Amino acid sequence: MAFAALKGWTATQKHVVAASYLGWTLDAFDFFLMVFVIKDVAQDFGVAREDVAWAITLTLALRVVGAFVFGRLADRFGRRPVLMADVALYSVLGFATAFAPNLVVFLIIRALFGIAMGGEWGIGASLTMESVKPEARGFVSGLLQSGYPTGYLIASVVYGLFYSAIGWRGLFMIGLVPALLIFYVRRSVPESPGWSRQSAQTGTVLAVLKRDWKLALYAMALMTAFNFFSHGTQDIYPTFLQVQHKFGPHTVGAIAVVYNIGAVLGGLIFGSLSQGFGRRRTIVLAALLSLPAVWLWAYAETAVMLAAGAFLMQLFVQGAWGVVPAHLNELSPPDARGTFPGTVYQLGNFIAASNAVLQTRIAASQHGNYSIALASVAIAAALAIVLLALMGREARQISMAA
């Protein structure tokens, strides 16, 4: 299925997919640097780890603002110029994190970064899905979503290799590198064939949401479950390895590399599978397969077994996620495709933004037992995804031409 989807691509389609994939990868890279340094930032500023965990919550919560603002700009002025502006903003804010003098400024910068981060996914996904041929959407959906764990993978490697030498501030300075993507987009990526100035003049988001309020509520509920599924299995896992198992940077980084390889493979495998098997059925399959992996992922004792459990968990978590870019864009109202998928995705993120604080508090209430916090959220989220996916519909064959 994946090999068939790769046939017959134009040079333009290749550039569009590459730019959108890299945009999401580099965005995620900066976000996931945060999950490795919660303990270190807390020590540097003399505060509790739970206080620093609010940086993750604020980033996730403010992503919905970016999805709406940048999505509306993309519907009004086109996907390409707004994508370049968004990449520039999140790169500068990632770099600025390194110079925060105290926790308050640190949290403000990460909140602003969340706005920029929230804009990228919706624009990149709509630009990609409107540009590729329909029979390639499943594979491309998995590829695009695999940019998220790829960013996590790069952050894992950078943390493992460079943290001891440059510290947490040095890691965030590397966040300026994604700005180089702007030059590639400017040179090689054209405007989306699914956008035109004429279509940009019609309708408003409020009118679209009023017309399609049932779809919007359903998509928000589904994405809330999805975001608890991903962030509940990712964001405090390095802290779990550091605090509960006392592993050092190299071991934590190595385990993170292993489970992010699983995440990338999961997105590609299940995204491709959804083209023939169906979007909803593939989501349900991946979510159900994650349940047997929970014990090994959260309760194993050795580094090798934890790495194996984490590989399987992220294979299925990101396998389910690999279907999302195609599924949301296919369900989206055509006159708001730049805004709708990203906004409902990030509204779900907003609701799930409390996850890091929730899980750290559960662990604290259990005398530092992070296993309970991880397992309970993962199981609940997987079951919610199964139920909501079965309740919905899909639109695999819909045309996305302007």
N, C-alpha and C positions, 0 to 999 in steps of 0.2 A: 504493500500500500504506500509506504513512504517513498520507495523508488519510483513508483508510477507518478506520484505527486511532484517529483523533482523534474519530470520531463517537460520540455517545451517552454521553459521560462524565458522571458526576454531579459535583456541586460537591466532594463529599468526596474523590473520586478525584483531582481536579485539585489539591486541597490536599496530599494525600499525596505525589503525584509531585513537586510543587513543593518541598515540604519536604525530601524525600530528595535531590533534585537539588541544592538549595542546600547541604545538609549536606555532601555530597561535594565540591561546588565549593569551599566555604570551607575545608574540611579540606585539599584539594589546594593551595589558594592559599598557605597557611602553609608547607606542605612545600616547594613549589617556590621560595619566596623563597630557600631555602637554596642552590639550585643557582646562583644569580646572584652570591652573595657569598662563595664559597669562598676566592677570592683575597684579598678584603678582610679577612675574618676571620683568615686566616693572617697577613697583614701586621700586623693589630692586636695579635694575641697573640704574634707573633714565632716562628711555627712554620711547618712545611712545608705545602703544599697537601694532600699525601697525609694528613697528620695531621687536618686539618679534614674531609677526605672521610669520615672515620670517623663523622661526625655523620649522614650519609646512611645509612651502613651500619647504625648503631645504631637509627635511626628505623625502617628497614625490618625489621630483625631483631626488634624488640620489638613490631611490629604484631601478630604472631601471639598474643602474650599478651593484648593488648586484644581481639582477635577472639574468643578463647576465653572470657575473663572476661565481657565485655559481652554476648557471644552467649548464654552460659548465663543471665545475668541477664535477657536479653530473652525467652528461652524460659520462664523461671520467673515473671517479673513483668510481662511484656508489652513490646511493641516501643516504644511511645510514651514512657513515663517514662524508660526507659534511654537512648533516643536523646537526650532533653533533657539528661540528666546527662553524656553523652559529649560533646556539643557544648560544654557549659560547661567541661569539663576541658581539651579541646584548645585552646579559646580562651585560657584563663588561662595555659597552658603556652607557647603561641605568644608571648604578651605577655611572659612572664618571660624568654624567650630574649634579649630586648633588654638585660637587666641582668646578663648573665653577666660576671663579672670576669676570668675566665681560661678556658683551653681545657677543663680538667677539668669545671668547673661547666657550661660550654656543652654538652659532650657528655652530661652527666647529664640536663640539661633536655631535650635533643633525644631522648634515649632514652625519657624519660617521655612526651614528646609522641608518640612512636611507639606507645606503649600506647594512648593516647587515639585516635590516628588509626586504629589497627587495629580499633577497635570500631565505627566509623561505617558502613563499607561494608556489612558483613554485616547489620546491623540495618536500615539504609535499604533495601537490596535486598530483604530478606524482606518488610518492611512494604509496599513498592511492589508486588512481584510477587503478594502475597496479596490486594492491594486492587483491581488493575486487571482488566479482562476478559481472558480468555486470548488473544483475537485481537489484542490491543494489546501483548502482552508483547514482541514483537520491537522495535517502535518505542520503547517505554518503556525497554527494555534499552539501546538505543543512546543514548537521551536521558540516562538515568541515568549511564551510563559516560562520556558526553561532559562530565559535570560535572568529571571529572578534568582533561582538557585545558582546560576553561573556567577552572578554578582556576589552571592554568599560564598561560593567556592573561591573566588579571587580574594575576597576579604580574609578567608581562612588561611590562604597561602601567605598573603601579605603579613597577617598577624603572626603566623608561625615563624616566618623568616626574619621579619624586621622589628617586631615589637621590642625585643630585648635591647636593640640598638637605638631606636628613635622614640620609644615611648608612645603613649596614646595620642599626644599632640602631633607627633610626627606622622602617625597613621592618617590623621585627618588632613594634613597638608597635601597628601597624595590625592585628595578629593578634587583638586583643581584639574587633574589630567582629563576628566571627561569633557572639558570644554573644547578639546581638540576635535570632538565629533561634529561640532558646528561646521567646520570647514568641509568635511565629507558630505554632510547633508546639503550644504550650499552648492557644492560642485556636482553632485551625482544624483540627487533625489528630486524628481519633479513633483508637482502638485498632484494630489489624489484625483483619479478619474471619477471618484464618487462625489466630488465637491465641485460646485460651480457658483459663480457670483449670483446667478438667478435664484438658485435654491437657497443661498445664504440670506436672501431678502425675505423669505417666507416664514411665518410662524414665530413663536417665542417658546422658551422652555416651559413657562407656566401653562401655555396652551397645550403643549405636548403632554405634560404631566397630568393636566386635567382630563385630557382625552384618553390617556393610557394609564390612569392611576392604579388600576388593578395590576397591570404588568409591572409598574414601578414598585409597588409594595411587595409583590412576589420576588422580584429581582433583588430588592434590598434584603429581604429575609434570607434568600439563598446565599447572598454574598456575606451576610453576617455570619452564617454558619461556616462558610468557606474561610473567612478570615480568622475565626477562632481555630479552625482546623490547621491553618498554616502557622499563624503566630503562636498558637498554643503548643506547637511541636518544634518551634525554631528559636523563639526569642530568648528564653531563659535556659535553653539547653546547654550552652557554654558555661553559664553560671552554675548549673547543676553539676557539670563535670569538674569545675574548678573548686566549688565549695563542698559538695557532698562527697566527691571522690578524690579531692585533693590533687588533681592532675595539673601539671604545669603547662605553659604556653605551647610547647611543641606537641605534647600529646593531645591537648584540646584542639589545636589546629589540624593535626592529622586526622582525628575523628571527624571534624567538620568537613574536611576534604572528602572523606569517604562518603558521608551521608549526602553531601551535595552532588557527588557523582551519581548517586542513586536518584536524586531529585531531577537532575538533567535527563537521565535515561527515562524516568517515569513520565516526564512531560512529553518527550518525543514518542515513546511507545503508545501511551494511552491517547494522546492527541491524534496520532495516525489511526489508531484503532477506531476512534469515534467517527471517522469519515464513512466507514461501512457499517459498524456495529450500532451507531446512533449516539448522539451526544449524551442523552439522559442515562441510557443503559451503561455507557462507559463510566460516567461519573459514579453511578451506584456501585458498579463492580469495584472500582478503585477504593471507594470509601469502605466497603465491606471487607476488602482484603487487608486494610490497615488494622482492623481490630485484633487479629491474631498476633500482630507484630508488637502490640503495646507492651506486653510483659517484658519481652527481651529488650526493648528500647528503654524502658523506664526502670526496670528492676534487676537487670544483669549486674554483675559485680566487677568483671574484668574489662579492661579497655577494649580487648578484641571482641568480646561479646556485645558490649555496648555499641561499638562501631557497626557490628553486623545488624543489630536491632535498629539502629538509626538509619542505616542504608535502606533496609526494608521499609521502615516507616516513611521516609521521604520519597522512596520510589512510588508509594501509593498516594501519599498526600499530594505531591506535585503531579502525579499521574492524573488525579481528579482535576487539579488546577489546569493541566494542559488543555483541557477541553473548553475552559472558560472564555478565552478571547474570541474564539469562533462563535460559541453559543450565545454570548451576550450581544455581540454585534449582529448576529442573524436575527435575534429577537428584537433588536432596537428599532424604534421608529426611524425611517430613512432621513427625515428632515431634522433629526437631532442626534445623528450617529456620533458626532464629535463630542457631544455632551452626555448623552444618556448612559452608555456603557460605563464610562469612567465615573460618572456621578453616583450611579447605584452601587458600583463596586466600592467606591470610597465612603459612601454612606454606611455600607456594611462594615467597612473598616473603622468608621467612627464609633459604631456601636461596640465593636470588638476591641477598641483601642485600650480598654481597661485591662486587657489580658495580662500584660507583664506585671502590673501592680497586683492584680488578682492572684496570679500564681505565686508571686513572691510572698504575699500575705498568707496564702494557704500554707506554703512551706514554713513560714515563720511560726504559724499556729501549730504546726506539727513538729516543732523542735528541729527545724532545718531539713525536714524530709521533703525534698523536691519531687520525689517519685510519685507521691500521691497527687500533687498539684499537676504534674504533667499528664498522668494517666487519666485522671477524671475529666479534664478539659478535652483531651484527644478523643475519648470514647463518646462523650456527649456531642461533640461537633460532628463526628463521623455519622452518628445515627441521625442527627438533624439533617445533614446533607442528603442522606438516603431518602428520608421522608419527603423533603422539599423537592428533590429531583423527580421523584415519582409523581408528585402532584402537578408538575409543570408540563410545558409543551416544547417543541423544538421546530426550527425552520431551516434545516440543512441546505435545501436547494434554492433558497431565496436569492434573487439577483440583487447586487449592490451597486449597479451602475447608476450614475446620476440621472 
